[in-house]
Amino acid sequence: MTADRVPPLRRPLGVAALNGHIVRPDGLWREVSVTDRTGSTNADLIARARDGAPEGLVLAAEEQTSGRGRMGRAWLSPPRAALTFSVLLRPAAVPPARRGWLPLLAGVATAAAVRQVSGLEAQLKWPNDVLIGERKLAGILAEQAGDAAVVGIGVNVSTSAGELPAAGPSSLAATSLLLAGSASLDRELLLRRVLAGLERWYLAWHSGAGGDPQASGLRPAYLQICSTLGRDVRAELPAGQVIYGSATDIDTDGRLVLTGPAGAVAVGAGDVLHVR
């Protein structure tokens, strides 16, 4: 079937058009590639990073067979129903303690792009799940590869209710732009907007402020769009410990500050559920 006969909802991404819009001589992005099918765009770019590839590479997949989300969860979607891509960055100028802001930065860029394209009030659940209401629209996974970082982003675009995964006991129910009533389901436009936001925030945070989330404006932007703040939450830590508290702040290292009867605790990693 030729591209012009494919239903518009699931038309293939146009590589030439994307590169024409996104790649600039003085910009962050060097190349946008699209593969029909792969196991994981994160794994593919991690391999390239270890071979010395420069930052600024973007790899999108029309279908991922082994896509991964946070906490080891699978992220699978029918071909061309989602926008799934990864970017390769090398934030060498950022102190290691501040690099935890990179996935939060990606969350800010993704949520803002969703708002621009869809007209929907996308928000973030700490650290970087993109929500529409109380349903998960998009997930983000950042992984280290030596001095490089690969950030993978997956957004449900035209996924139908029957194609979405069932919610688990500790995971949110999912949604898609289609189901949420988005004003647009244009994956190319969404990718362009996400990458524009990523470039703007990354350069401000990495090159302009040396990783300082306050000086770069990143922390204020995150606080404004984070729906976890002010909520009672349950945090499941990687070691199995469970903490309950009120989400009162995001500290300068990107950790969620929970306040309870025993005082304030900063959570740097784990699975957070909104209780109320």
Secondary structure, 3 states (H helix, E strand, C coil): CCHHHCCHHHCCCCHHHHHHHHCCCCCCCCEEEEECCECCHHHHHHHHHHCCCCCCEEEEECCECCCECHHHCECCCCCCCEEEEEEEECCCCCCHHHCCHHHHHHHHHHHHHHHHHHCCCCEEECCCEEEECCEEEEEEEEEEECCEEEEEEEEECCCCHHHCCCCCCCCCCECCHHHHCCCCCCHHHHHHHHHHHHHHHHHHHHHHCCCCCCCCCHHHHHHHHECCCCCEEEEECCCCCEEEEEEEEECCCCCEEEEECCEEEEECCCEEEECC
